[in-house]
Amino acid sequence: MPFSNLDLSPSLAEAIARLGYERPTPIQVSAIPAIRQGSDVLARAHTGTGKTAAFGWPLIDRLRIRDVRSIVPRRPRALVLVPTRELAAQVDAALFRYGKAFSLRVAVVFGGMSMGAQTSALARGVDVVVATPGRLLDHLKHRSVDLSLVEMFVLDEADRMLDMGFLPQLRKIAATVPRTRQTLLFSATLPAEIVRFAQEFTRTPVRVDVSSAHVVADTITHRMHDAPDGRKGDLLAHLLQQAPADQALVFCKTKRGSNRVGELLEQRGVRAAVIHGNKSQPARTRALGDFKARRARVLVATDIAARGLDIARLPLVINYDLPLVAEDYVHRIGRTGRAGLPGRAISLVSATDRHLVAGIERLLPAPIERVRVDGFEAVERSAFSRPSFSRFPQRRRRSRS
């Protein structure tokens, strides 16, 4: 289906074509007509399927008609809430790119950056505010943002916002926007609590679900390796040496653990960047920039990076630590296998992680392949209860001259 069939204005369709887009994705085909008709929408789609454009393009089409010569500062007519700083920055960049031809003004507000600079940007006038809930509430408290003219209210990654405990903040924010607004709720999963959440924030929404029965993309292959106690770092370095050209996103469960893994990889000659909640925002931005620019081969992160990271053609995600919540496995590996490209998900499983495996496998269409790595067999307490393993031969090391 061409973009001209999505009820977008000809000028926007032309702008989209100039950006290199050729055909809409399933979420765009299903969601955009409903959004353009003014309906509230409850949408589920896997990460990497083009959902930012699915709400961004009709949002721009609705806001693009404005007298740019007006001397009255613009007050925001659209609000996009997201759970993390990284996702806020990426949605801001996408909307800026989509709306550049129409002089769309977008402001992004999130913690870890100067309130003053954000206040100045808001005072100059904007069409769209992209925000994390906590920092937006700070601006509302200081009266540096006025949401009384908001026509479109977007809740992106709604399931993640609930997981992070943002419901009280979301209720406060929703009370500041007009009741007549159009609400668009996007989520990677639609459990019962999300449906109840949607009932509270939307009015008879059109339900859009383009996900398959599986909650993860079928382009991703899954594998688990037995990690003997005390040798998980050695195993990680070994696996990365097996594929020296691949970039990888490595997940750890703690900030301190992420720092240790980053240091270990650097000691083994693997250039690594680290991102977690104790890092300043400039440091987090720099780490992500180094990874995207391939100045770092590995990005080590806590679950703060499980949502919102848009890394083109990321081939490999490694769970150095299994997530304590099975659904977080889905969010983590959603960084690979995007837009129909192949991806690999590898988990390092110690004996103490065994109880977490069953919950993860319930979310997948098939059991995860168990593969032992030569030289890393657990002597006694295997992390796997199944007796049969395929073999993963260790490559002969090259001698250094």
KEKE-3310 file (N, C-alpha, C; in steps of 0.2 Angstrom, whole numbers, plus 5000, padded with zeros to 4 digits):
npx = (5004:5003:5009:5000:4988:4985:4977:4984:4990:4994:5006:5013:5014:5023:5034:5038:5041:5053:5061:5065:5056:5047:5036:5022:5023:5015:5009:5008:4999:4987:4985:4986:4975:4964:4968:4969:4955:4951:4949:4952:4965:4971:4985:4995:5011:5026:5042:5052:5044:5040:5032:5033:5033:5020:5011:5017:5017:5002:5000:5008:5002:4990:4994:5001:4995:4997:4998:5013:5018:5013:5014:5012:5018:5019:5009:5009:5002:5001:5006:5018:5021:5034:5043:5058:5073:5081:5072:5064:5073:5075:5062:5060:5070:5065:5052:5056:5063:5053:5044:5051:5050:5038:5040:5039:5039:5047:5049:5059:5059:5067:5073:5090:5095:5097:5085:5083:5087:5077:5066:5067:5066:5053:5047:5049:5040:5031:5026:5024:5027:5039:5041:5047:5038:5041:5050:5041:5031:5038:5040:5027:5024:5032:5026:5030:5026:5012:4998:4985:4980:4982:4979:4981:4986:4999:5004:5017:5025:5017:5016:5028:5029:5020:5026:5036:5031:5024:5010:5003:5009:5005:4992:4991:4996:4987:4976:4979:4977:4966:4949:4944:4954:4962:4967:4981:4987:5001:5009:5020:5015:4999:4993:4981:4981:4985:4974:4965:4970:4970:4956:4954:4961:4957:4944:4932:4942:4949:4955:4970:4980:4994:5003:5010:5005:5016:5026:5038:5049:5050:5061:5072:5085:5087:5098:5105:5119:5128:5135:5148:5150:5158:5165:5158:5161:5173:5167:5159:5168:5175:5164:5162:5174:5172:5165:5171:5168:5155:5144:5138:5125:5125:5117:5116:5111:5113:5119:5132:5137:5137:5147:5158:5158:5160:5173:5180:5179:5186:5199:5201:5203:5192:5183:5172:5157:5147:5131:5119:5108:5115:5124:5128:5117:5124:5135:5128:5122:5134:5140:5130:5131:5144:5143:5134:5141:5151:5162:5163:5163:5154:5140:5136:5124:5111:5093:5088:5091:5083:5071:5068:5080:5086:5094:5102:5102:5107:5116:5116:5111:5116:5112:5120:5116:5102:5085:5075:5062:5051:5046:5054:5064:5059:5058:5072:5078:5072:5079:5086:5084:5076:5064:5062:5075:5088:5092:5101:5100:5108:5110:5118:5118:5118:5119:5111:5102:5093:5079:5073:5072:5061:5050:5053:5054:5040:5035:5040:5039:5045:5056:5071:5087:5099:5116:5132:5148:5164:5176:5170:5161:5150:5156:5148:5135:5124:5117:5106:5093:5090:5096:5103:5114:5119:5135:5147:5160:5177:5186:5203:5215:5223:5241:5250:5261)
npy = (4994:5011:5027:5036:5031:5032:5042:5053:5070:5076:5084:5080:5067:5068:5073:5063:5053:5059:5058:5045:5034:5021:5011:5009:5002:4988:4992:5006:5006:5001:5010:5023:5028:5027:5036:5048:5049:5054:5046:5039:5028:5012:5003:4989:4984:4976:4982:4992:4992:5003:5012:5025:5033:5030:5036:5049:5054:5057:5065:5076:5080:5085:5096:5104:5115:5131:5148:5154:5167:5173:5182:5178:5168:5150:5138:5122:5109:5096:5082:5070:5057:5047:5033:5034:5043:5041:5036:5047:5057:5051:5050:5064:5068:5060:5066:5079:5077:5072:5083:5094:5100:5107:5117:5113:5114:5107:5102:5094:5087:5081:5072:5075:5085:5103:5112:5126:5128:5120:5127:5139:5135:5131:5143:5150:5145:5131:5117:5103:5094:5083:5071:5065:5058:5063:5074:5082:5085:5093:5104:5108:5111:5122:5131:5132:5127:5126:5116:5117:5118:5106:5095:5082:5068:5057:5042:5033:5017:5012:5001:4999:5011:5009:4998:5004:5012:5024:5027:5036:5048:5050:5051:5063:5072:5069:5076:5089:5091:5095:5087:5084:5080:5070:5054:5043:5027:5017:5002:4988:4976:4969:4967:4963:4974:4984:4986:4990:5002:5009:5011:5020:5031:5034:5036:5025:5018:5014:4998:4992:4980:4973:4963:4947:4931:4928:4936:4941:4946:4935:4935:4934:4924:4913:4908:4899:4899:4889:4895:4894:4896:4911:4913:4920:4932:4929:4920:4928:4937:4928:4924:4936:4937:4927:4932:4944:4955:4959:4971:4973:4973:4972:4966:4970:4967:4976:4993:4994:4981:4983:4992:4985:4975:4982:4987:4975:4971:4981:4978:4966:4970:4974:4987:4996:5004:5011:5012:5018:5022:5030:5037:5053:5063:5069:5060:5048:5051:5052:5040:5032:5038:5035:5021:5020:5026:5017:5018:5012:4995:4987:4990:4992:4989:4993:4989:5001:5004:4995:4999:5010:5012:5015:5007:5005:4990:4982:4967:4958:4954:4952:4944:4946:4945:4937:4944:4949:4949:4941:4947:4958:4952:4951:4965:4968:4960:4965:4975:4970:4962:4970:4978:4968:4963:4950:4944:4940:4933:4930:4922:4921:4909:4905:4894:4899:4906:4898:4896:4907:4904:4897:4905:4915:4907:4904:4915:4913:4906:4893:4882:4888:4886:4876:4878:4872:4878:4874:4871:4879:4872:4868:4861:4854:4859:4861:4874:4870:4859:4850:4836:4835:4843:4854:4856:4869:4872:4878:4890:4888:4898:4911:4913:4926:4938)
npz = (5000:4995:5003:4999:5001:5014:5019:5022:5020:5004:5004:5015:5012:5002:5008:5017:5007:5002:5013:5011:5014:5008:5008:5019:5036:5044:5056:5054:5043:5049:5060:5057:5048:5058:5067:5060:5058:5070:5081:5097:5101:5104:5104:5099:5096:5090:5096:5085:5074:5067:5075:5080:5069:5066:5075:5074:5061:5057:5068:5065:5053:5058:5065:5056:5049:5052:5056:5053:5055:5066:5081:5093:5106:5103:5110:5116:5106:5106:5115:5120:5130:5137:5144:5146:5146:5135:5126:5125:5119:5106:5101:5100:5090:5079:5077:5074:5062:5054:5054:5049:5036:5038:5047:5060:5078:5091:5108:5120:5136:5150:5164:5172:5164:5161:5169:5166:5152:5146:5150:5144:5130:5130:5133:5121:5113:5106:5096:5099:5114:5120:5133:5148:5162:5176:5175:5167:5176:5185:5177:5176:5189:5191:5182:5169:5158:5148:5146:5141:5128:5122:5110:5105:5114:5118:5123:5124:5124:5135:5143:5149:5156:5166:5172:5178:5188:5185:5185:5195:5192:5179:5179:5186:5176:5165:5170:5167:5154:5141:5142:5130:5122:5109:5112:5111:5113:5115:5115:5119:5123:5128:5142:5155:5164:5156:5147:5157:5161:5149:5148:5157:5152:5139:5127:5121:5113:5097:5093:5089:5083:5078:5080:5080:5087:5095:5107:5104:5090:5076:5069:5077:5084:5098:5112:5125:5136:5147:5162:5172:5190:5194:5182:5172:5167:5159:5150:5143:5137:5129:5120:5113:5107:5097:5087:5081:5073:5076:5084:5100:5112:5129:5144:5161:5178:5188:5192:5197:5193:5179:5177:5181:5172:5160:5163:5163:5150:5143:5148:5142:5129:5122:5116:5126:5130:5144:5151:5162:5176:5186:5179:5172:5162:5150:5150:5147:5135:5127:5128:5121:5109:5105:5104:5093:5083:5081:5088:5100:5103:5111:5121:5137:5148:5160:5164:5160:5147:5140:5134:5121:5115:5099:5088:5074:5064:5074:5079:5089:5106:5122:5137:5151:5164:5168:5167:5181:5180:5169:5157:5155:5148:5135:5132:5132:5122:5111:5106:5095:5079:5072:5062:5053:5051:5054:5070:5085:5101:5116:5131:5147:5159:5175:5189:5199:5192:5187:5190:5184:5170:5166:5166:5157:5145:5144:5137:5124:5108:5107:5116:5123:5114:5121:5123:5126:5129:5125:5137:5147:5155:5168:5183:5193:5198:5186:5176:5169:5167:5158:5149:5137:5126:5113:5105:5106:5098:5103:5096:5089:5096:5089:5087:5094:5086)
capx = (5000:5007:5007:4995:4982:4984:4973:4989:4990:4999:5012:5016:5016:5029:5040:5039:5045:5059:5065:5067:5052:5044:5030:5021:5023:5008:5006:5006:4993:4982:4984:4985:4968:4960:4971:4967:4948:4950:4948:4957:4968:4975:4989:5000:5015:5033:5047:5056:5040:5038:5026:5034:5030:5012:5008:5020:5014:4996:5001:5011:4997:4985:4997:5005:4992:4997:5001:5020:5020:5010:5019:5010:5021:5015:5008:5009:4995:5002:5010:5020:5025:5038:5046:5065:5076:5084:5067:5062:5078:5074:5056:5061:5073:5061:5047:5059:5065:5047:5041:5056:5047:5032:5043:5036:5043:5047:5053:5060:5060:5068:5078:5097:5097:5095:5078:5083:5087:5071:5061:5068:5064:5046:5045:5049:5034:5032:5020:5024:5031:5040:5043:5046:5033:5044:5052:5035:5028:5042:5038:5020:5024:5035:5021:5034:5023:5004:4995:4978:4978:4984:4974:4983:4990:5002:5007:5021:5028:5013:5017:5034:5028:5016:5031:5041:5027:5022:5003:5001:5011:5001:4985:4991:4997:4981:4971:4980:4976:4958:4946:4942:4959:4963:4972:4984:4991:5005:5012:5022:5011:4993:4990:4974:4982:4985:4968:4961:4974:4967:4949:4954:4963:4954:4936:4930:4947:4950:4960:4975:4985:4997:5008:5009:5004:5022:5028:5045:5050:5052:5068:5077:5086:5088:5102:5108:5125:5129:5140:5150:5151:5164:5168:5154:5165:5177:5163:5157:5174:5176:5159:5163:5180:5170:5162:5174:5165:5148:5142:5133:5122:5125:5113:5117:5105:5115:5124:5139:5139:5138:5153:5163:5158:5163:5180:5183:5180:5191:5205:5202:5204:5186:5181:5165:5154:5143:5125:5115:5105:5120:5128:5125:5114:5129:5139:5124:5122:5141:5141:5126:5134:5150:5141:5131:5146:5155:5168:5163:5160:5149:5137:5134:5118:5105:5087:5086:5091:5079:5067:5069:5086:5085:5101:5101:5106:5111:5115:5117:5110:5118:5110:5125:5112:5095:5081:5071:5055:5052:5044:5060:5068:5056:5060:5079:5080:5068:5084:5089:5079:5071:5062:5063:5082:5089:5095:5103:5099:5111:5109:5123:5114:5122:5115:5106:5097:5089:5072:5071:5072:5055:5046:5055:5052:5033:5034:5043:5036:5048:5061:5078:5092:5105:5123:5138:5154:5170:5180:5166:5156:5150:5158:5143:5128:5122:5111:5101:5090:5090:5103:5106:5117:5123:5142:5149:5168:5181:5191:5210:5218:5229:5247:5252:5267)
capy = (5000:5017:5031:5040:5028:5032:5048:5058:5075:5076:5087:5076:5061:5069:5074:5056:5050:5063:5055:5038:5029:5018:5008:5009:4996:4986:4997:5012:5005:5000:5015:5030:5030:5028:5042:5053:5050:5058:5041:5037:5022:5008:5000:4985:4982:4975:4987:4992:4991:5010:5015:5032:5036:5028:5042:5055:5057:5060:5071:5082:5082:5089:5102:5108:5121:5136:5155:5155:5174:5175:5185:5175:5161:5144:5134:5115:5106:5089:5080:5063:5054:5041:5031:5035:5049:5039:5036:5054:5060:5048:5053:5071:5068:5058:5071:5085:5075:5071:5089:5099:5104:5111:5121:5110:5115:5101:5103:5088:5088:5075:5074:5075:5091:5109:5115:5132:5127:5117:5132:5144:5132:5131:5150:5152:5142:5124:5113:5097:5092:5076:5072:5059:5060:5066:5081:5086:5087:5098:5110:5110:5114:5129:5134:5134:5124:5126:5111:5118:5118:5100:5091:5075:5065:5051:5038:5028:5012:5012:4995:5001:5016:5006:4994:5009:5015:5030:5028:5042:5054:5050:5053:5071:5075:5069:5081:5096:5092:5095:5081:5083:5078:5063:5050:5037:5023:5012:4997:4982:4971:4972:4963:4966:4980:4990:4987:4994:5008:5012:5012:5026:5037:5034:5035:5020:5018:5009:4994:4990:4975:4970:4959:4940:4928:4928:4943:4943:4945:4929:4935:4933:4917:4913:4903:4900:4896:4887:4900:4892:4901:4915:4913:4923:4937:4925:4917:4934:4939:4922:4924:4942:4935:4922:4936:4950:4961:4961:4975:4969:4976:4968:4969:4968:4969:4982:4998:4992:4976:4986:4995:4980:4971:4987:4987:4969:4970:4985:4975:4961:4973:4975:4994:4996:5010:5009:5017:5016:5027:5034:5041:5059:5063:5070:5054:5043:5053:5051:5032:5029:5041:5031:5015:5021:5028:5011:5019:5007:4989:4984:4994:4988:4993:4990:4989:5008:5004:4990:5002:5017:5013:5013:5006:5002:4984:4979:4960:4954:4956:4947:4945:4944:4943:4936:4949:4946:4949:4938:4952:4962:4948:4953:4972:4969:4958:4969:4980:4967:4959:4975:4980:4962:4960:4945:4946:4935:4934:4925:4923:4917:4907:4902:4889:4903:4909:4892:4897:4912:4902:4894:4911:4918:4902:4904:4920:4912:4901:4887:4882:4891:4881:4876:4876:4872:4881:4870:4875:4883:4867:4868:4854:4851:4862:4864:4879:4868:4853:4846:4832:4835:4850:4854:4858:4875:4871:4883:4891:4889:4904:4913:4916:4934:4939)
capz = (5000:4995:5008:4997:5003:5021:5021:5024:5015:4999:5006:5020:5009:4998:5013:5019:5002:5002:5018:5009:5015:5002:5010:5026:5039:5046:5062:5051:5039:5053:5065:5054:5046:5064:5070:5056:5059:5076:5086:5102:5098:5109:5099:5101:5090:5093:5095:5078:5068:5065:5078:5081:5063:5066:5078:5072:5054:5058:5073:5061:5048:5061:5068:5051:5047:5057:5054:5056:5056:5072:5086:5099:5106:5102:5115:5113:5104:5106:5121:5119:5136:5136:5150:5148:5143:5129:5121:5123:5114:5100:5098:5098:5084:5074:5075:5071:5055:5050:5053:5047:5030:5040:5053:5067:5084:5096:5114:5124:5143:5154:5169:5170:5160:5164:5169:5163:5145:5144:5151:5138:5124:5130:5132:5114:5109:5103:5094:5102:5119:5121:5140:5153:5167:5182:5173:5165:5182:5187:5173:5177:5195:5190:5177:5163:5152:5148:5142:5140:5121:5119:5106:5105:5120:5116:5128:5121:5128:5140:5148:5152:5161:5171:5176:5181:5193:5183:5185:5199:5188:5172:5181:5187:5169:5161:5173:5165:5147:5140:5142:5123:5118:5106:5116:5108:5118:5111:5120:5116:5126:5131:5147:5157:5167:5151:5145:5162:5160:5143:5149:5161:5149:5133:5126:5116:5108:5091:5095:5084:5085:5072:5083:5080:5093:5099:5109:5101:5083:5074:5066:5082:5087:5105:5114:5132:5138:5154:5165:5178:5195:5194:5175:5168:5163:5154:5145:5139:5133:5124:5115:5109:5102:5092:5082:5082:5069:5078:5089:5105:5118:5135:5149:5168:5182:5193:5190:5199:5189:5172:5177:5182:5165:5155:5164:5161:5143:5141:5150:5137:5123:5119:5117:5128:5134:5149:5152:5168:5179:5190:5174:5170:5155:5145:5149:5144:5128:5124:5128:5116:5103:5104:5101:5087:5078:5081:5092:5105:5100:5115:5125:5143:5151:5164:5160:5158:5140:5137:5130:5118:5111:5092:5086:5067:5062:5080:5077:5095:5113:5127:5144:5156:5170:5166:5171:5187:5177:5162:5152:5153:5142:5128:5131:5131:5115:5106:5102:5089:5075:5071:5055:5048:5050:5059:5076:5090:5109:5120:5139:5151:5164:5181:5193:5203:5187:5184:5191:5179:5163:5164:5165:5150:5140:5143:5133:5118:5104:5108:5121:5120:5113:5126:5120:5130:5126:5127:5142:5151:5157:5175:5185:5197:5197:5179:5176:5165:5170:5152:5149:5131:5124:5107:5106:5103:5099:5104:5090:5090:5097:5085:5091:5093:5084)
cpx = (5004:5005:5001:4988:4980:4980:4978:4989:4995:5006:5016:5019:5023:5035:5042:5044:5052:5064:5067:5062:5048:5037:5029:5021:5016:5005:5004:5000:4987:4980:4982:4978:4963:4962:4968:4959:4946:4949:4953:4959:4972:4978:4994:5004:5022:5037:5050:5051:5037:5032:5027:5031:5022:5009:5011:5018:5007:4996:5003:5006:4992:4988:5000:5002:4992:5000:5008:5022:5017:5015:5018:5014:5017:5015:5007:5002:4996:5007:5012:5024:5028:5041:5053:5067:5078:5078:5064:5066:5076:5067:5056:5064:5069:5056:5050:5061:5059:5044:5045:5053:5041:5034:5040:5041:5042:5052:5054:5062:5061:5073:5085:5100:5095:5088:5078:5083:5080:5065:5061:5065:5056:5043:5045:5044:5036:5026:5019:5029:5032:5043:5043:5042:5036:5046:5046:5032:5032:5041:5031:5020:5027:5031:5025:5031:5015:5001:4988:4975:4980:4978:4975:4988:4992:5005:5011:5025:5024:5014:5023:5033:5024:5021:5035:5037:5025:5015:5001:5003:5007:4995:4985:4992:4991:4976:4973:4979:4968:4955:4944:4948:4958:4969:4975:4989:4994:5009:5014:5018:5004:4990:4984:4975:4983:4979:4964:4964:4971:4960:4949:4956:4961:4947:4935:4936:4946:4956:4964:4980:4988:5003:5006:5007:5010:5023:5035:5045:5053:5059:5074:5078:5089:5093:5104:5114:5126:5135:5142:5151:5158:5168:5163:5157:5170:5173:5161:5162:5175:5171:5160:5169:5178:5167:5165:5172:5158:5148:5137:5131:5121:5121:5115:5112:5107:5119:5131:5142:5141:5145:5159:5164:5162:5171:5184:5184:5185:5198:5206:5203:5198:5183:5173:5163:5148:5137:5121:5113:5109:5124:5124:5122:5119:5133:5135:5123:5129:5142:5137:5129:5140:5148:5138:5136:5152:5162:5169:5160:5154:5147:5134:5129:5114:5099:5084:5086:5087:5074:5070:5076:5085:5092:5100:5105:5110:5110:5114:5115:5112:5115:5115:5121:5105:5090:5077:5064:5055:5050:5050:5064:5066:5058:5068:5080:5076:5073:5087:5083:5074:5070:5063:5070:5083:5093:5097:5102:5102:5111:5114:5119:5118:5117:5109:5101:5092:5081:5069:5069:5065:5050:5047:5053:5044:5031:5036:5039:5039:5054:5067:5083:5097:5111:5128:5144:5160:5174:5176:5160:5156:5151:5152:5136:5127:5116:5105:5099:5090:5096:5106:5108:5120:5130:5143:5157:5171:5186:5198:5212:5224:5235:5248:5259:5270)
cpy = (5006:5022:5036:5037:5028:5038:5053:5064:5074:5079:5083:5069:5062:5070:5067:5052:5053:5060:5048:5033:5027:5015:5008:5002:4994:4990:5003:5011:5004:5006:5022:5032:5031:5035:5048:5055:5053:5053:5041:5030:5018:5003:4995:4983:4981:4981:4986:4991:4998:5013:5022:5036:5035:5034:5049:5058:5060:5066:5077:5085:5086:5095:5107:5114:5126:5143:5156:5162:5176:5177:5182:5169:5155:5140:5127:5112:5099:5087:5072:5062:5048:5039:5033:5041:5047:5039:5043:5058:5057:5050:5060:5071:5066:5063:5077:5083:5075:5078:5095:5103:5108:5116:5119:5111:5110:5103:5096:5090:5082:5077:5073:5081:5097:5111:5121:5132:5125:5123:5137:5141:5132:5138:5152:5150:5136:5122:5107:5097:5085:5075:5065:5062:5065:5073:5085:5089:5093:5105:5113:5114:5121:5133:5137:5131:5124:5121:5111:5118:5111:5097:5084:5073:5058:5048:5032:5023:5012:5007:4996:5006:5014:5002:4998:5013:5022:5032:5035:5048:5055:5053:5061:5074:5075:5074:5088:5097:5092:5088:5079:5081:5071:5060:5044:5034:5017:5008:4991:4976:4974:4967:4966:4972:4986:4991:4991:5001:5012:5014:5019:5032:5038:5034:5031:5020:5012:5005:4991:4985:4971:4965:4952:4937:4928:4935:4945:4942:4938:4929:4935:4926:4917:4907:4905:4896:4895:4892:4897:4897:4904:4916:4916:4928:4934:4923:4923:4936:4934:4923:4930:4941:4931:4926:4943:4956:4963:4966:4971:4974:4971:4970:4966:4970:4974:4987:4996:4986:4978:4989:4990:4976:4976:4987:4981:4968:4975:4982:4969:4964:4975:4982:4994:5003:5007:5014:5014:5022:5032:5038:5047:5059:5064:5063:5048:5044:5051:5044:5030:5032:5037:5024:5015:5023:5023:5013:5015:5001:4986:4990:4990:4992:4989:4991:4996:5008:4999:4993:5009:5017:5010:5013:5002:4996:4981:4971:4956:4957:4950:4949:4942:4942:4942:4941:4945:4945:4947:4943:4956:4959:4951:4961:4972:4966:4961:4974:4977:4964:4964:4976:4974:4959:4955:4947:4940:4937:4929:4927:4918:4915:4903:4898:4893:4906:4904:4894:4903:4910:4900:4900:4914:4913:4902:4910:4919:4906:4894:4887:4885:4886:4882:4874:4877:4874:4877:4874:4879:4878:4868:4861:4850:4853:4865:4869:4876:4861:4848:4842:4833:4842:4849:4857:4865:4875:4878:4884:4891:4896:4906:4916:4923:4934:4945)
cpz = (5000:5001:5006:4999:5010:5024:5024:5019:5010:5001:5011:5017:5005:5002:5015:5013:5001:5007:5017:5011:5009:5003:5017:5029:5042:5051:5059:5046:5043:5058:5062:5052:5052:5067:5066:5056:5066:5082:5091:5099:5104:5104:5102:5095:5093:5092:5088:5072:5065:5068:5080:5075:5063:5069:5076:5066:5055:5063:5069:5056:5051:5063:5062:5049:5052:5054:5057:5057:5062:5077:5093:5100:5106:5108:5113:5112:5104:5112:5120:5126:5134:5143:5152:5144:5136:5124:5120:5118:5107:5097:5096:5091:5078:5072:5072:5064:5051:5049:5051:5041:5032:5046:5059:5072:5089:5101:5117:5131:5146:5159:5167:5166:5163:5163:5165:5155:5142:5145:5146:5132:5124:5130:5125:5110:5105:5101:5098:5108:5120:5128:5143:5159:5173:5180:5170:5171:5185:5184:5175:5184:5195:5185:5171:5157:5153:5143:5140:5133:5118:5116:5105:5110:5118:5122:5125:5126:5135:5145:5152:5158:5167:5176:5180:5187:5192:5184:5189:5195:5182:5174:5182:5180:5165:5164:5170:5158:5146:5139:5134:5119:5115:5110:5112:5112:5114:5116:5116:5118:5128:5136:5150:5161:5162:5148:5150:5162:5154:5144:5153:5157:5142:5133:5120:5111:5102:5093:5089:5086:5079:5074:5081:5086:5098:5101:5107:5094:5081:5070:5071:5084:5094:5107:5121:5133:5145:5157:5171:5183:5194:5187:5170:5163:5158:5149:5140:5134:5127:5118:5110:5104:5097:5086:5082:5078:5072:5084:5094:5110:5124:5141:5156:5172:5187:5189:5191:5194:5182:5172:5177:5175:5160:5157:5162:5154:5140:5143:5145:5130:5119:5121:5120:5131:5139:5150:5157:5171:5183:5185:5173:5163:5150:5144:5146:5137:5124:5123:5122:5109:5101:5101:5094:5081:5078:5084:5098:5102:5104:5120:5131:5147:5156:5161:5158:5151:5137:5133:5127:5114:5104:5089:5079:5066:5068:5079:5084:5102:5117:5134:5149:5162:5167:5170:5176:5185:5170:5157:5150:5148:5136:5127:5129:5124:5110:5103:5096:5085:5073:5063:5050:5048:5055:5065:5081:5097:5112:5127:5142:5157:5169:5184:5197:5198:5185:5184:5187:5172:5161:5162:5158:5144:5139:5138:5125:5114:5105:5113:5118:5120:5118:5123:5125:5126:5129:5132:5147:5154:5165:5178:5189:5195:5191:5180:5172:5167:5164:5151:5142:5129:5117:5109:5103:5103:5099:5099:5093:5091:5092:5089:5089:5091:5087)
residu = (MET:PRO:PHE:SER:ASN:LEU:ASP:LEU:SER:PRO:SER:LEU:ALA:GLU:ALA:ILE:ALA:ARG:LEU:GLY:TYR:GLU:ARG:PRO:THR:PRO:ILE:GLN:VAL:SER:ALA:ILE:PRO:ALA:ILE:ARG:GLN:GLY:SER:ASP:VAL:LEU:ALA:ARG:ALA:HIS:THR:GLY:THR:GLY:LYS:THR:ALA:ALA:PHE:GLY:TRP:PRO:LEU:ILE:ASP:ARG:LEU:ARG:ILE:ARG:ASP:VAL:ARG:SER:ILE:VAL:PRO:ARG:ARG:PRO:ARG:ALA:LEU:VAL:LEU:VAL:PRO:THR:ARG:GLU:LEU:ALA:ALA:GLN:VAL:ASP:ALA:ALA:LEU:PHE:ARG:TYR:GLY:LYS:ALA:PHE:SER:LEU:ARG:VAL:ALA:VAL:VAL:PHE:GLY:GLY:MET:SER:MET:GLY:ALA:GLN:THR:SER:ALA:LEU:ALA:ARG:GLY:VAL:ASP:VAL:VAL:VAL:ALA:THR:PRO:GLY:ARG:LEU:LEU:ASP:HIS:LEU:LYS:HIS:ARG:SER:VAL:ASP:LEU:SER:LEU:VAL:GLU:MET:PHE:VAL:LEU:ASP:GLU:ALA:ASP:ARG:MET:LEU:ASP:MET:GLY:PHE:LEU:PRO:GLN:LEU:ARG:LYS:ILE:ALA:ALA:THR:VAL:PRO:ARG:THR:ARG:GLN:THR:LEU:LEU:PHE:SER:ALA:THR:LEU:PRO:ALA:GLU:ILE:VAL:ARG:PHE:ALA:GLN:GLU:PHE:THR:ARG:THR:PRO:VAL:ARG:VAL:ASP:VAL:SER:SER:ALA:HIS:VAL:VAL:ALA:ASP:THR:ILE:THR:HIS:ARG:MET:HIS:ASP:ALA:PRO:ASP:GLY:ARG:LYS:GLY:ASP:LEU:LEU:ALA:HIS:LEU:LEU:GLN:GLN:ALA:PRO:ALA:ASP:GLN:ALA:LEU:VAL:PHE:CYS:LYS:THR:LYS:ARG:GLY:SER:ASN:ARG:VAL:GLY:GLU:LEU:LEU:GLU:GLN:ARG:GLY:VAL:ARG:ALA:ALA:VAL:ILE:HIS:GLY:ASN:LYS:SER:GLN:PRO:ALA:ARG:THR:ARG:ALA:LEU:GLY:ASP:PHE:LYS:ALA:ARG:ARG:ALA:ARG:VAL:LEU:VAL:ALA:THR:ASP:ILE:ALA:ALA:ARG:GLY:LEU:ASP:ILE:ALA:ARG:LEU:PRO:LEU:VAL:ILE:ASN:TYR:ASP:LEU:PRO:LEU:VAL:ALA:GLU:ASP:TYR:VAL:HIS:ARG:ILE:GLY:ARG:THR:GLY:ARG:ALA:GLY:LEU:PRO:GLY:ARG:ALA:ILE:SER:LEU:VAL:SER:ALA:THR:ASP:ARG:HIS:LEU:VAL:ALA:GLY:ILE:GLU:ARG:LEU:LEU:PRO:ALA:PRO:ILE:GLU:ARG:VAL:ARG:VAL:ASP:GLY:PHE:GLU:ALA:VAL:GLU:ARG:SER:ALA:PHE:SER:ARG:PRO:SER:PHE:SER:ARG:PHE:PRO:GLN:ARG:ARG:ARG:ARG:SER:ARG:SER)
# end
